[in-house]
Amino acid sequence: MSTPFTLTVCAEMVFTELPLVERVRRIDALGFGVEIWDWTTKDVDALVATGARFSSMTGYVRGTLIDPEGADALLATAAESIPVAKRLGIPRLNLHGTGLGEGGLPVQPVEVVTGPMWVAAVDTLRRVAALGAEHDVVFCLENLNTAVDHPGVPFARAEDTLALVEAVGSPHLRMMLDLYHAQIGEGNLIELCRRAGAAIGEIQVADVPGRCEPGTGEISYPAVARALAGMGYAGVVGLEAYAADGDSERALRRFREAFTF
């Protein structure tokens, strides 16, 4: 048995008893790629020195999609993020509908997304895609859930991020399709993956409820894996989950097993 996917693991959520650089080494030693969040809190030199294969990171520091000042901040900090991504060999930089603060809450919450906000978001993302084209990186817009983890984030649903990505129509803007968030917000995951198709830049996974590894909740990830392979997806699947009962090695093993057939 083997996997048609490239499997990666978010270092922010497993082996949390270890310093981050040691987490990266453990994940790499177990044969996975590595994902990180905010690069400004990291010792980038130390991460480079691990020799690990990095897959994605947060691609901005602050900003929003929907107002001129926020858009300028997002573009400026995205530009600052690109050289760091290049040093780490990271091809995908993650974006959200607005900047996230303490506890994953939006810095600038939005209760109702208006038509002008949609227009502004498309304009901002066109600028982001142009920046990606200039530097040969791909920005990925992630769907989130507002019911449990990120109340007040605009453009949170996968159908929203897909609509924005398709409106821009650039190979340098894709979806970071997070199936944990999508299960809470929308469900019908296999059809969602098929609908998103070529717009997907990466798949992220965790089970529901609890946001732990596959096999701990209600999502049949082996079925999702077979459906992804059946639609021709052979890209990255990233585990962005906590380890059930704190056993990170078991969590990574369960993750690999769910996507191996």
Phi, psi and omega in degrees: 000151179208177177242139176278358186256160167268118185262130180228164184224135177283119183286351181283344194237352178235161184050040188291350175284351183254154169301154187302318182298323178291325175299315180301316180297319180295314180299315180297317181296333178274002172093016180253154166287169187236137174242146177228167177260243188292111183290339184290344179263007187250154169273093187296321178302317180293323178294317177301319184293341178293335184074009181290158176268112182264144188248314181206163176205166174297130190259017176204168181249323178204169178124173180220172178267345201246358177223153187302314181295316179295322179295318179297320178295319179298314180296318182295316182282335171295319178297323177292332183283332186299313179300326177294315177300319179297319180297324182270357181071029183270123182268343186237130180242126190271142178231158174230171180297334174204165178298142180255137180249212183303132179070015180077010180279145182294138176296324180232085184294149179229123180272323180231122179270119184266169176303312178300329177294320177298315180299315180296321181296318178298318179298315178298316182290332173296320176295320178298315180297322177296321176296318177298319178296321181297326186247007177057050171231164180245124172271138182238124181269119186266136168281147179230174172247143180260351184280328187240309193255325191224058180299138177090002177279126178284156179056042188279323185290151178300324179295330177289312181295323177296317179299319180292316180298317180291328178294325179284317174065043180238141175293351180261011170224120182227178176269138161264093189275102182266112186283337172297308180297321182293324178297320179290319186272331189221320186073197178053051194294319183295315178295326176298315178299317180296320179295319183289319173048240186292348179283349183283126172265329179196151173254134171243148186222150166195160183268164183233134356277171172104338181057044175251185188293162176307142180097358181253000184214213192266349185274131175273084183294328173302322177293319176298317181299315179296322179293319177300314178297322180294332178270003175091009179283126180226028183267210186274136166240119185249133174276112175242078190210156171276156178274123177300133180061018176074009182265090187290323180296319177295322179299315180292325177295316178297322178300311180298318181297322181294334183247021178239131180202000000 
